Amino acid sequence: MRKGPKRPGFKFKNTKGIEYEVLFYKPNKKVYDHAVGLCHDPDEKDPKILIDPYQTDQGELNTAIHEFAHAFFWDKSETDVVAFANAVSRFLYNECKWRKSRPPAKTTKKKKSAKKRKKT
């Protein structure tokens, strides 16, 4: 579980003016089976999109596109949304070489250890 204060999610409005918040949280597998993403019904109060952050870059990209498609095209079938997300994510990942940017790794300087003195 992530420690520290909750980071505000990305917010956007779909073409019908419904505001969504996007959060990187793994959907509850007891409720949503083994889903890696979830888009709440636009008729719910404060709808959200949940994206499992424990995926590969390509998986996370595909899930984001998939759930955004639901937010904009709620009436489309799951088959249509899957086909759309798969095509767009394959194009961005394989053809455009999209990769998730990450902050540079922190480097730590090794402390020089004092040489042990021989006892005489």
PyMOL commands that set and color helices and strands:
alter all, ss='L'
color gray80, all
select helices_A, chain A and resi 29-32+57-72+78-95
alter helices_A, ss='H'
color red, helices_A
select strands_A, chain A and resi 10-13+19-23+37-39+48-51
alter strands_A, ss='S'
color yellow, strands_A
deselect
rebuild
show_as cartoon
